[in-house]
Amino acid sequence: MATTPERMPHALAPRPADLTGVVRVTAAAPAGYGGLVTRAIAAAIDALLIDLAALFVAAVVALIVSIFPITNDTRTLLAVIGGVAFGVWVIAYFVTFWTTTGQTAGDRVMRIRVVREDGTTLGPLRAVLRLLAAVAGLVLLIGYIPILLNDRRRAMHDWVAGTVVVNQPETTKGSAT
């Protein structure tokens, strides 16, 4: 059964052809909310990228340090500096992506986006709050159980930061008529 423009949802109805004869179809609303498995895969991809970058930096620093004789106190100091730098790197990764595009690299692969409840992008403070709540929710995974229990699939950190994770609709380019 062919779907006629009268029977199509308004957001998917074809628009009149422009001067080039291309008909554009756009989706106005998100295609739903990101679920637990999709979000877990996106987080695993992000963890892999974060850790690979940190491993590369650690290898370069270890190579440079191996040239010079250092004391145990210096090794301890370097380990502390490395830990702090890793924490800053993780925070910068998530805050930068969430405040600019709403998507980390893992989110982009899994076609999900983090937005505020009103659909706008997050500000830096809200992004940091969301990240801290997400880390706190890792305790016994208690912060992630709500994803399975509510219609909008919001985790504890989504409630705390006032965010939702939406699926990205497939984007299609116009087709010639």
C-alpha positions in Angstrom: 0.0 0.0 0.0 1.5 3.3 -1.1 1.6 6.1 1.4 0.1 9.2 0.0 1.0 12.7 1.3 -2.4 12.9 3.0 -1.7 9.7 5.0 1.9 10.6 5.9 2.7 12.1 9.3 3.1 15.9 8.9 6.9 15.8 9.7 7.5 13.2 7.0 5.3 14.6 4.3 7.2 15.6 1.1 7.7 19.3 0.6 7.2 21.0 -2.7 10.1 20.7 -5.2 12.4 23.6 -5.2 13.8 25.2 -8.4 16.2 22.3 -9.0 13.4 19.7 -8.9 14.6 18.1 -5.6 12.0 17.1 -3.1 13.2 17.3 0.5 11.9 15.1 3.3 12.7 16.2 6.8 11.9 14.8 10.3 10.9 17.4 12.9 10.9 15.2 15.9 13.5 12.7 17.3 13.0 9.1 16.4 12.8 8.1 20.1 15.0 7.8 23.1 18.4 6.1 23.4 18.1 2.8 25.3 20.5 1.0 27.7 22.3 -1.1 25.2 22.8 1.7 22.7 24.1 4.0 25.4 26.4 1.3 26.8 28.0 0.6 23.4 28.5 4.4 22.9 30.1 4.6 26.3 32.4 1.7 25.5 33.5 3.4 22.2 34.2 6.6 24.2 36.2 4.7 26.8 38.3 3.1 24.1 39.1 6.4 22.4 39.8 8.1 25.8 42.1 5.3 26.9 43.9 5.0 23.6 44.8 8.7 23.7 45.9 8.5 27.3 48.0 5.4 26.5 49.7 7.2 23.7 50.5 10.2 25.9 51.7 7.9 28.7 54.0 6.0 26.3 55.6 9.2 25.0 56.1 10.5 28.5 57.6 7.2 29.6 60.0 7.2 26.7 61.1 10.7 27.5 61.5 10.0 31.2 63.4 6.8 30.5 66.2 9.0 29.1 66.8 10.8 32.4 67.7 9.3 35.9 64.8 10.1 38.3 64.1 9.4 42.0 61.2 7.5 43.4 59.7 10.8 44.6 59.8 12.1 41.1 58.1 8.9 39.8 55.4 9.3 42.4 54.9 13.0 41.5 54.7 12.1 37.8 52.1 9.4 38.6 50.0 11.9 40.4 50.3 14.5 37.6 49.4 11.7 35.1 46.3 10.8 37.1 45.2 14.4 37.4 45.8 15.0 33.7 43.8 11.9 32.9 40.8 13.2 35.0 41.0 16.6 33.2 41.2 14.8 29.8 38.0 12.7 30.6 36.1 15.8 31.8 37.2 17.9 28.8 36.2 15.1 26.4 32.7 14.8 27.6 32.0 18.4 28.4 33.4 19.6 25.0 31.4 17.2 23.0 28.1 17.6 25.0 28.3 21.4 24.9 29.2 21.7 21.2 27.4 19.0 19.2 25.6 17.0 21.9 27.4 13.9 20.7 30.6 12.2 21.7 32.3 10.0 19.1 30.5 7.0 20.6 27.2 8.7 20.5 27.8 9.7 16.8 28.5 6.0 15.9 25.4 4.9 17.8 23.3 7.8 16.4 22.2 9.3 19.7 22.5 12.8 21.0 22.4 14.3 24.5 20.1 17.4 24.8 18.3 19.3 27.4 14.7 18.5 28.0 13.7 21.5 25.8 15.9 20.2 22.9 18.7 22.7 23.3 22.4 21.9 23.8 23.9 21.6 27.3 26.0 24.3 28.9 29.3 23.5 30.5 28.0 23.4 34.1 25.1 21.2 33.2 27.6 18.9 31.3 29.9 18.6 34.3 26.9 17.9 36.6 25.7 15.2 34.2 29.2 13.6 34.1 29.6 13.6 37.9 26.1 12.1 38.3 26.9 9.5 35.7 30.1 8.5 37.6 28.2 8.4 40.9 25.5 6.2 39.2 28.1 3.6 38.4 27.9 2.3 42.0 26.1 -1.0 41.6 24.8 0.5 38.3 22.0 1.9 40.4 22.0 5.2 38.4 21.3 3.3 35.1 18.4 1.1 36.2 15.8 3.9 35.6 16.6 3.7 31.8 14.7 0.4 31.8 11.8 1.8 33.9 10.6 5.0 32.2 9.2 6.0 28.8 11.9 8.6 28.0 14.7 6.2 29.1 16.3 8.6 31.4 19.1 7.6 33.8 19.8 9.1 37.1 22.3 11.6 35.6 19.6 12.6 33.0 17.2 13.5 35.8 19.9 15.4 37.7 21.1 17.4 34.7 17.6 17.8 33.1 18.7 16.0 29.9 17.4 13.3 27.6 19.2 11.0 25.1 17.5 11.0 21.7 17.9 8.9 18.7 19.1 10.7 15.6 16.7 10.2 12.7 18.3 9.0 9.5 19.1 11.9 7.3 18.4 11.5 3.7 19.5 13.7 0.9 16.9 15.0 -1.6 16.1 12.8 -4.5 15.4 14.0 -8.0 11.8 13.7 -9.3 
